[in-house]
Amino acid sequence: MRRHILTGALAAACLIVPFQAHAAAPAAPVAQSSATVWDKCEAALDSPHESHTNPDVINVHADLKGCKKKMPEYSISVTLFKEGTQVAHDTGSGKNRFKARVVANWPPPKGECHSYSAKATFTITADGKAHTATLENHSQGKICIKK
């Protein structure tokens, strides 16, 4: 069963998308938070934000979680954009895991404020088939790194 967790304006935004066999994430004009990919695994993309663990860094998290069985094989690709220009990208892959995370980090110049967006592609390969979802999310207004 396909489900939408957060749509429209997102406050404290986190995108989570359950993955379903033979189902791609639905296209939507607004940012999505999550989609089901395979075996109840959820793909999630939070909104770009100032890092809570790395001072003066903007980051975004792309997660696969909630799987009932280990993912036979997975890959995650996440890209962070500053006002439409790519500033960071990261990928991760592996086998036989219940969950996975990839983080794109970018240390912007101090004293500047910008809007950010992110895009992530999640793929789980099982039983000879690739199950894929793509999510996008946006910062909640401009993010400023202080001097």
C-alpha positions, 0 to 999 in steps of 0.5 A: 500500500502506497502512503504519503506521510508529509505533503505541502508545506513542511515544518520540521520537514523529513521526507519518508517514502515506503518502497513497494515492489513494482511501484515508484514514488508518485510524482508530486508538484510539492516536496515529498518526505517518504516512499515505500521501496521494497518489503516495507522499507521506507526511503526518507529525505529530510530538508536541508538544514544546519548540521546539529553535529558539525558546526557551520555545515549545511547537510541533508540525510537520505535514509532507508529504514523500517525494512522487515527483511534485510535488503539484499542489495541497496544504493543511495545517491543524495545531492545538495543544491544551493539555489539550484547549483549543486554543492555536495553529493554523496553515495552509499551502497551495501548488502544485507542491511535493515537500514542505511544512511547517506549524508551530503555535507557542505560548509558554506561561506560564513555570513551568507544566507541561501535557500537549499534543496536536495534530491535523493535516489534510492534503489533496492535490488531483490529477486532480480528486480530493482525497486527505485524511488526518487525524493526531493525536499527544500529548506524551510526558507533561507539558512544563514551560517553566522560569522 
